[in-house]
Amino acid sequence: MTTDLTSPRRGRPRTVATSSGLDPAEEILRHAAQLFSANGLGATKISEVAEAVGVKPPAIYYHFANLDAIVEHLLRYVVEESAAFATRTAASEGTSTDRLSALVAQHVQRLTDTPYDLWFVAGMSDANSERFPEARRHAKQWRRAVATLFEQGRAAGEFREIDTVVALSVVSGMVYGALEAHHRVGSTDPHQIADMTVAALAVKHER
C-alpha cells in the first residue's frame, strides 16, 4: 500500500482556529519548522506540532497527511525556486564571479527571508533526504548549476585551481553558515555572504 505524503485527509477538521489568526496550514508550517530546527526531524511528533499551534492532532492531519508531508512542503519552499534560479544563472552571460555572487545571494535570501526557521535543513543527513526525492532532485540540480558555474570560472582563470567538490563544499558551507547565523541572531546579509563566498574561491590578483 502506497502512502500519499502530500494529500491531507478528507473531512472536516476538529479544530481549525489558531491563536495568531494565521491560516491554519501556515501556522502549522511555522511551528513545525521551529520544532524541527530545535529537536530534529526524528524527535518531533505530530502531537508536539499540534500543541505548539494550539489545536488537536486531527486538525494537523486535515492539512497534512503526516510529518513527512510537512517536511516535504518546507523543503520544496527551500530548493525549488533556488534550483531554477541557479540553472538560469549558470547558463546566463557575465563573469563567473558575478553570476556566483548572484546565485549565492539569491539562495541565502530564500533561506532567510521567510517566516520559517529552516535551520533543520542544514542538519539533514543523506538518510533523511532519501525520504524526500523531489527535494533531493532540486538540491542536486542546484549543486550541478554551482559546479558548472565554478568550472566555467576556473577555465576562464577567475577561480582557483581547486577541485569542484571542494568548491561546492565552500559554497555550501557559506550558505549554511548564513542559515545558522540567521537561526541564532535573526539577521543575515545575503550580499555579504555572497561576497565572502566569491572571495574564498576567486583568484587573488596582486595590486
Secondary structure, 3 states (H helix, E strand, C coil): CCCCCCCCCCCCCCCCCCCCCCCHHHHHHHHHHHHHHHHCCCCCCHHHHHHHHCCCHHHHHHHCCCHHHHHHHHHHHHHHHHHHHHHHHHCCCCCHHHHHHHHHHHHHHHHHCCCCCCHHHHHCCHHHHHCCHHHHHHHHHHHHHHHHHHHHHHHCCCECCCCHHHHHHHHHHHHHHHHHHHHHHCCCCHHHHHHHHHHHHECCCCC
